[in-house]
Amino acid sequence: MNKIEITEIKSDQIEYYKKFLTFGLINDEENFRITPNDDLNTSFPTEDKLDSFTLGAYSYKELVGVVSFARDGGDREKLRHKGILFRMYVSKNFRGQGIAKKLIEKLIERVKQIPDIEQINLTVIANNDNAKKLYEKFGFVTYGSESNAIKWKGKYFTEDQMKLKLK
C-alpha cells in the first residue's frame, strides 16, 4: 500500500487540480454531474476558508484523490447550518486502498471544527453502490432520490441525496 498524505489544495493550485479532475471527468464520466466542458472555464470549487475547502490525497507527491466541502447557500442565513460534500474522486489506479475513506474522514473532522454546521449533504449516482456503501459507513443516510436527474449521451441517471447529521 502506498503512503497517503491528505492536505488542503488551495485555489492557487487550480491548474494542477483541474488537470487531475479533468482526467476523472473524462474517464469516470458516468459518476459526475459535470463534464470537462462544464468545468473548462470555472473557478476553483472552494474559497480557501474554514467553511469552503478542497482536500487532496497524495501518494508520494502525486495527486490521487480529491474532495470538496462548502457551506450550503454560501452566506444565506437560513442555510448556514449545513454544507455540501462534492467532487469526490479517486483515480482508478488507487482505488481499494482506503483513500476515499481517508478523504472523507479528514473532511468530516474539519467540518466538525465549524461551530454552526449541523449537517453534511451530498448527491451520488444511485447505482454507484461502492460510493453509497462508503458514505453509509460514516453514517450518511439516503433521504431522497431524483430519477432522470442527469441525462448524458441519451442515458438517464438517478441521483440519491444523502445527509450526515453532526449535531
C-alpha positions, -999 to 999 in steps of 0.1 A, spaced: 0 0 0 12 35 -8 18 61 18 -11 86 15 -10 122 28 -42 143 30 -37 181 27 -57 211 16 -55 221 -20 -56 259 -23 -71 280 -51 -36 290 -64 -32 253 -73 -61 254 -97 -43 242 -128 -29 212 -110 -63 204 -96 -81 209 -129 -57 187 -147 -64 159 -122 -102 164 -121 -105 166 -159 -89 132 -162 -116 119 -138 -144 137 -157 -133 120 -189 -126 85 -175 -154 83 -150 -180 105 -167 -210 85 -155 -201 92 -119 -201 130 -122 -229 155 -128 -205 178 -148 -185 173 -180 -150 186 -189 -167 213 -209 -188 224 -179 -156 227 -159 -134 244 -186 -138 280 -175 -149 276 -139 -131 290 -109 -116 268 -82 -146 250 -65 -139 263 -30 -127 295 -13 -97 286 9 -118 292 40 -128 273 71 -162 265 56 -151 262 20 -122 239 13 -108 212 -10 -87 183 2 -62 163 -18 -48 128 -13 -12 124 -23 8 93 -29 45 104 -29 35 139 -41 12 126 -68 -24 138 -65 -46 107 -64 -78 118 -49 -99 149 -41 -130 160 -22 -145 194 -16 -168 210 10 -187 242 10 -214 258 32 -248 253 16 -261 285 1 -229 305 7 -238 332 32 -275 327 32 -286 328 69 -313 302 67 -289 276 52 -258 282 72 -264 251 94 -255 227 66 -228 221 40 -222 200 9 -196 174 2 -189 174 -35 -164 165 -63 -153 133 -46 -129 114 -68 -101 89 -65 -80 77 -95 -89 42 -107 -53 31 -101 -55 40 -64 -90 26 -56 -94 -1 -30 -66 14 -8 -88 33 16 -80 67 1 -117 78 -3 -122 68 33 -92 89 45 -105 119 25 -140 116 40 -126 111 75 -105 143 72 -133 163 57 -157 153 85 -130 160 111 -125 195 96 -163 202 93 -168 193 129 -145 223 138 -170 247 122 -193 255 152 -225 261 134 -225 233 108 -250 206 118 -253 185 87 -234 175 56 -253 167 24 -242 151 -8 -256 136 -41 -244 104 -55 -254 84 -87 -279 59 -73 -263 28 -89 -228 38 -76 -230 11 -49 -194 14 -37 -197 51 -31 -230 47 -13 -217 20 9 -187 41 19 -209 71 27 -232 48 48 -202 36 68 -198 72 80 -235 75 89 -248 91 58 -284 82 51 -304 85 19 -333 110 23 -343 114 -13 -339 103 -49 -344 120 -82 -350 99 -112 -337 113 -145 -316 138 -126 -289 136 -152 -291 129 -189 -259 121 -207 -254 106 -242 -290 96 -243 -290 78 -210 -307 89 -178 -292 86 -143 -309 87 -109 -293 106 -81 -297 99 -44 -294 127 -18 -277 117 14 -271 135 46 -250 131 78 -263 147 109 -234 161 130 -255 176 158 
